[in-house]
């Protein structure tokens, strides 16, 4: 039985809608082996599909088909640490686990580039799947068939602090609220800030991040679906965050914080409780540079 460890991811990073994402040191694990039947178990009690609709199984089956093989069945054991429908890449982790596990079972006939392309085709965009596969911070363009990507490993004294509510926000609902057309002015606004984000993060000009995470494509619309989102942003900024953004489709809010800001988490938790927002939990992460791991 092979063991696959898949990092959580945070996508968009403010202005980089569907194109920027990074991997975090927080992981799901999937144990996988071929079988004559489908045997899927959740090792941590999280409710998951146990038939062919299971996303790990479905993704593995898709890879077998790409390679001209038939998948009879799989034994899967899943540990689902990444909360579902919260904006931390839970579905991408399942897709990547299925693809990498199946590729490993077939003795790795497909390249990393192949896996990045197939994952984006399954998910519809590469901003979560690419960093889950590659690690680090990934800038990616998906042309519908191929992903053109650049991975950069990040060694900065930063932590990424996820502030997560106790309710879900399905990606399809979060996408449905976004307008289909935008103005030229808003396009320029986002392009400049997405470029500023990557350059500032990698060169240590963290004072730029508060401007760089501003966005006009998705965050103003998704905030309306996340009660108290603006209030959570303000709390994070009040306690010294460099930048704050909606992680992926939400509802999690991600704060970028200096690693030496030792009491940020405690201060935010206290402020949330004082504001009557004790249903939001706070988790500290760092960037994970290695991507998916087969153990």
Buried (B, 14 or more C-beta within 10 A) or exposed (E): EBBBBBBBBBBBBBBBBBBBBBBBBBBBBBBBBBEEEBEBEBEEEBEBEBEEEBBBBBBBBBBBEBBEBEBEBBBBBBBBBBBBBBBBBBBBBBBBBBBBBBBEBBEEEBEBEBBBBBBBBBBEBBBBBBBBBBBBBBBBEBEEEBBEBEBBEBEBEBBBBBBBBEEBBEBEBBBEBBEEEEEEEBEEBBEBBBBBBBEBBBEEEBEBBBBBBBBBBBBBBBBEBBBBBEBBBBBBBEBBBBBBBBBBBBBBBBBBBBEEBEEBBEBBBEBBEEBEBEEBBBBBBBBBBEBBBEE
